[in-house]
Amino acid sequence: MAKTLKAGRQSIQKAAAVIKRGGVVAFPTETVYGLGADGLNPEACARIFEIKGRPRFDPLILHECSPARARRLFSRIPAAAEKLMAKFWPGPLTLVLPKARAVPDIVTAGLKTVAVRVPANRHALALIKAAGRPVAAPSANRFGRLSPTTAAHVRKQLGAGPDLILDGGRTAIGVESTIITFSGGRPVLLRPGGLPLEEIERAAGVPAGRAARAKAPLAPGCLKKHYAPRVRLEIVEPGAPVRPSARAAYLAFSRRPRGAWAAVKVLSRSGDLREAAANLFRALHLLENSGAGLIYAERVPPHGLGRAIMDRLKRASAR
């Protein structure tokens, strides 16, 4: 089992030393826990793919500790992207733009673009700054499985894979970053996430476009089947006449269902989508471990962070 250290000044220095020498560290961000390595070291990045069981065609996100340093990872930045950087970095926004020559092909899966963000978690920022280089970091889980929002989730899924786990407590947002690229100066949504699309559109001053289907992923988290528990998940309408069963678990949006279930989790009793997003993966981890063979998950309103929740549930339910 990987050694776990509570996030703090000394442990962050130790984690930075691991990254500098080509190691891999699991660390908290405001979205989910990331599995990080030196983003300019191809051999170190290769270990991320090995630990996760991640296919090499799925690109990674590079994390930086300031917008100024993040800009160096791009070869060209459109004015529309500069506007979003100024408004939302640090924060749960990833931008996909033409890559700088220094970015290794393993990070971009051979694409000419690179995904970059500046996280808003103080431990993540301190780690990246101490490491002195961009940190490549997908979610710290087995490929395609539930994302981790606590250090315990990382330990359970990855075991001895990382060299070190930094425990910074439960993540605040609970779903991955929103990923945006650009076409003709207009933002294009690649993946909904922790920054609501409505806020991006207001800042950009134009509606966001939707990405066309591509043979290979243009950004992380875009595969049809992803974010999935080990048991089957089925999406249902709130209040749907689903028969309670001791062999099934239920993920409700705001109201607890009637009947006897193997387990029930309510995402937000007040119907708050931010609270629901923060609770999503934690609830799914608990239901996955309830002994149920099936999880029913209620639809949530598809606006704000509800768009990201529904994206994760749809990918989790894909067959």
Protein Blocks (a to p, Z undefined) as FASTA:
>chain_A
ZZdddddfklmmmmmmmmmnopacddddfkbccddddfklmklmmmmmmmnopafklccd
dddfbfklmmmmpcbdcfklmmmmmmmpgcjddcdddddfklcfklnnopabdcddddfb
fklmmmmmmnopacdddddddehiacdfbfklmmmmnmmmpmbdcdebjafklpacdddd
deehiacdfbgcfbdfklmmmmnopacddddddfbdfbehiafbghiafbdcddddehia
cdddfkbccddfklccedjdfbdcdfblnopaklmmmmmmmmmmmmmmnopabdcddddd
fehjllmmmmmmmmmmpZZ
